[in-house]
C-alpha cells in the first residue's frame, strides 16, 4: 500500500491509502458487473468479458455472465454463491438496507427493463424481482437518496442512434411503487455518466452523447455537470476539467462537502482506440474533487500506488482506476471490483481505497 496526500493551496484535505482484495476468480475479469453488499458480505454479479482474452478487432465475441460472486470477509476467498436469472451487465447498482438492487442492463439479446434484488444471508443467495423500469435501459447511472433511487440517462436499445433523455425515481419504502418520470437536466441527453449525492441532492457528471457521422453514431464526450434537489428541480454547475465517461460510480462524498471522481475516459484517444489496440495506455489516473459549497473543481492528486502493477493490463506499469465498474463502500473501504483498464481489456483485480 501507499499513501497519497491531497492539498488545495497548502492545506492537507484528504489521504488515500490504496490496497487490494483477493482477485475475482476469473482469468480476465468482468466489466459492467453489479456490485454491493448484503449482511456484511461483498457481492459482485454479472458483467461481460471476452473469454478467449481477445477483443472486437481480433474477432472475439463479448459474453455476458450470470455468476454471482461473494466475498464473506477481506481475508476470505471469492466463491460463486449463485446465479442471476439471466446473464446481464451494464446496469445500475444500488445497495439499500441489506440488499443489492441490479437495475436494468443488457445482455447478448439486447437491453433489459428488469430489476433484480439480491440478498445474502446464511451463506445463501436470494433473488427477488423488483418493479420493472418503464423501458429497457443500459449504461445509465444512479444513486439512492434517503429511500428513493434516482437513475439518469443511458441507452434504450443496443442499436440506438441517440442517448436516453430520462430521469426516473423509485420509492423503495412503498412495495407497490412504480418508477416515476421526472423532469430531466437542462443539457444534452447522455449515457455512461456518473451520479453522486451528498445525501440531499442528485449530482450528474459528464457522460457521452451520440452524434451521427457518415451514417454511424459517434460519442461526443461531455464535461458538464448538474444538480437536482428533490422538490426544487435542476441547477447547472461548473464544468468538469475533463470528461469522465464510464468512471467508477457513484462519486464518493467525503466530509459532506466534496465529491471525488476516480478515473474515467476523457475521450482524447477515443478515435484512436481501434488503431492503438493493445498499445492503448489505459484510462485516466486522475482523481477529481468537486467542492459542493464553492461549485469548483480541483485535481488534488493522481492515482499512484506501490501495488504491483499487472504489466499485461497496465502497460505504463502503474495501477489505473478501472471504468465500467461500481464503487462499493464495504467495511470502511471503497472497493473497485474488476472493470475495464483499457478498451476491451478487463481486470480480475479488486482495488480498495481507505479515505482519511
N, C-alpha and C positions, 0 to 999 in steps of 0.2 A: 504494500500500500504506500501511497504518498499523500502529502498534504499540500493543498493549494490555498493560498491566501488571496482574497479579492480585496481590492482597495479602490475606493472612489475618493479622489483627491489624496489625502494621506490617512484617511480613516479606514481601519480594518472593519469590514462589514460581514464577511462570512468565510467559513472554511469548509472545504470539501475533502473528505477522505474517501479514496476510491478503493474498491476491493472486488472480489468475485465470489459467487456461489458455485456449487457444482454445475457442470455443463449439462444442458438438456441432452438426454440420451438419443441423439440423432447425429449422424456423421456431419451433416451440413447445417442443421438447424432450420428454423422456420421464420418467415416474415408474416406479418398480419395476424399473429395469434391474439386471442383474447387472454387477458391476464388480470388476476385479482387475488383476493384472499377469502378464506372461509374457516372459521374456528381455529385460527392460528396457523393454518397451512397456506402455502403459496400455490396457486393454480395457474397453469398455462394450458390453453385449449385451442385446438385448431391451428390454422395458418396454412402456408403453402411453401413449397420449395421445388427445386429441380433435383429429383432424387438420384440422378446419374451424375450430379455435380456440374452439369453443363449450363447453358444459357440459351436465350432465344436465338442468338446469332450462330450457335452451334447445332441448331435444330432440336434442342431439348424442349420437353413439354412440362409446363408447370402443373404440379399435382397438389391438390388440397388434402389435408389430413383431418380425421375426426378424433384423433387421440387427445385424451385429457391427461396431462402430466401433473403430478402433485409432489411437492417438497414439504415434508412434515416439519422440518427444522433446518436451520442453516448447516448443521453438521450431518444431516441425513443424506440419502441419495434419492434422486428423482425416481418416480415409479409411474407406470401407466395405470391409472386408477379407474379409467372408464373411457367411454366414447360419447361424442356428441351424436345427436340423432342423424346427422349427415356431415360430410366434410364441409368445412366453412372457415372463412377467414376474412380479414379486412373490414370488420365491423367496429362497433364502439364498445369498449369495456367500461363497466361501472360497478364498483363494489358498494353494496348497501347492506348494512347490518352484517350478517354472516353469509351473504350471498353474492355471487358474481353474475351480473347481467351481461349477456352477449347479444348485442343489439344489431340487427341487420347483418350485412356482409355479402360475400359472394362465394361461388364455387365454380366448377367447370360447366355447370348447367346455366349459370347466369347469376344475377343479383337476387337477393332474398329480402323478405319483409319479416322474417322470423325474429322472435325474442326468446332466448333460452336462459333459464335461471339455474345456475349451478350452485349447489351447496355440498359441503364435505363434513361429515360427522361419523364417528365410529369407524373410521378408516374406509368409509364408503361414499361414493359419489351419488348424488341425487340430482336429477334434471327435471325441471318443470317448464311449461310453456307460459310466456307472458303475453300481454296484449300486443298483437302484431302491429307493425308500422303501417301507416296509411298507404305506402307504396314500397316497392323494393328499393333498397338503398345500400350502397357500399362506399368506402373511402370518405366517411363522414367523421365528425369529431364531436365530443360531448363531455359533460361533467354533471355532477349532482350538486344541487344547492338545496340544503335542507332535506326535504323528502321528495323533491322534484328533479327528474332527469331532463336535461336540455341537450338536443343534438342539432348540428348545423351543417348545411352543405353536403356535398358528396356527388355520387353518380347514381342515377336511377336504373340504368342498364349498362351492360358491359360495352355496348357499341354506341353509347350516347355521344352525340356530337357537341353537347353543351352540358355544363355542370348544373347541379340542382340548387335552385334558389329556395331552400326550405329551412325552416326553423321550427322544430317540434318540441313539445314538452309532455311529460307523463308524471302524474301524481302517484307515487308508489304507496301512499297511505290509503288509497282507495282501490280495493281489489277489483271493483267493476270499472275502473278507469279506462279510458281510451286516450290515444295520443291527440294532443291539441295542436292545431295550426296557429302559429304566432307570426306577427309581422317580422320581416327579415331586415337585416342591416342595410344601411344606405350606401352600398358599394356593390361591386361585381359578385355574381354567383361564383362558387368555388368548391374545390374538393381538396382533400389531404391538408386541411387546415389544422391549427392547433387551438384547442379550447383551454380555458383556465378559469379559476374562480378564487375570490378572496372570502368566500362564504356568503357574500351578499349579491354579487353581480356575476354575469357571464361575460367572459372575455373571448374574443375571436381574433386570432392572429394569423396572418399570411394565408397560404394556400395557393392553388393554381386554378386558373380559369382555362377554358378551352377556346381556341380560335381556329378557324378553318384556313389552311394554306394549301393551295393546289389540290383541293378536294380532300385533304386529310386534316384531322383535328390535332392541333399542336398545343402544348401547355404554355400558358402565359403566367409567369411567376409573379406573385403579388407580395407586397411588403406592407400592406395597410393593416389597420387594427381598429377594433370596435368594442364597445362596452354596452351590455344590456342590463338594465336594472328592472327586475320584475315590477310591473305596475307603472313604470315610468317610460320605458322604451329605450331606444338606442342612442349612443353618442359616439362620434368619431374621435379616435385617439391619434396620438403621434405615430408616424410611420416607423416600422422597424428599420434598423440599419441595413438589413438584407432579408430576402425571403428565407423562410424556414420550413419549406414544404415537407410534409410527412415526418416532421420531427416527433420524437417520442413524446407521448402525451398522456395526461394533460400537463400543462405548465405547472411548476411547483410554486406554491405560495409559501413564502418564508417571512417571518417577523410581521405578518399581517399587512405589509406594505410593499412587498416585492414579489414578482413572478419571474421564475427562472425558466429559460428555454434551453434545452440541451441539444446542440447539433441541428440537423435538418439539411435539406438540399436547397442551396441558394440559386440553383439553375444555371450557374456560369458554364458548366460543362454539359448541360442537357442536350445540346445539339451535337456534341461530340461523343456521347456515350457509346453509340454503336461502333464508331471507328476506334475509340480507345480500348474497348473491350476489357481484357484483363489488366491493361495498363492504367485504367481509371484509378486515381489516387484515393478514392473514397469520399465520403460526405464530410460535412463540416466538423471541425473540432472546437467550435466556439460555444461558449455559454453566454447567452444574452440575459440581461436583467432589466425588467420593466419596473420603474418606480411608480406605483399607483397614484400617490398623492401629487407628485410633481409632473406626471404624464411625460416621463423622459426615459430614454434607453441608454444603457451602457454595456460595455463588453468587459467586465471586470477580470475575466481570466479565460484561459483556454483549457481544454481537456488534455492534460498530460499526466501520465502516471508511470510508475515503475513496474506496473503489471507486465509480465512477459507478453510481448506482442506476438500475435499469430501472423507470421510473415505471409502466409498463403492468402490471408484475407485482409491484411493491413500492410500494403507494400511500402508504406513510409516508415514502418517499424514502430508505429505508435497506435495506441488504442483510440479509436474514434467512436463517437456516440452513434449507435445504430438508428436507422429510420424505420418507419412502418412497424413500430412496436409500441407497447404501452409502458407507462411508468407506474409502478405499484409501491405504495407505502406499506412496508412489511417489517415488523419488529424493529422499528426505528431507522430503517434504511429505505432509500429509494432503490428500487430494483428495475433493471432494464433486461427483460428476458428475451434473448435472441434478437431478431430483427435483421435488417439488411445493411451491410457495411460498405458496399459499392454495388452498382447495378447488377442484378441477378445473383449476387453473392450473399448468402445468408451466413449467420454465425450461430453455433450452439452455445456460445458463451453467455453467461448471465452476470452482467456488471452490477455493482452496487455502489451507492454513494451515501456517506454519512454527512449530514449537513449540521454545522455548528455555527 
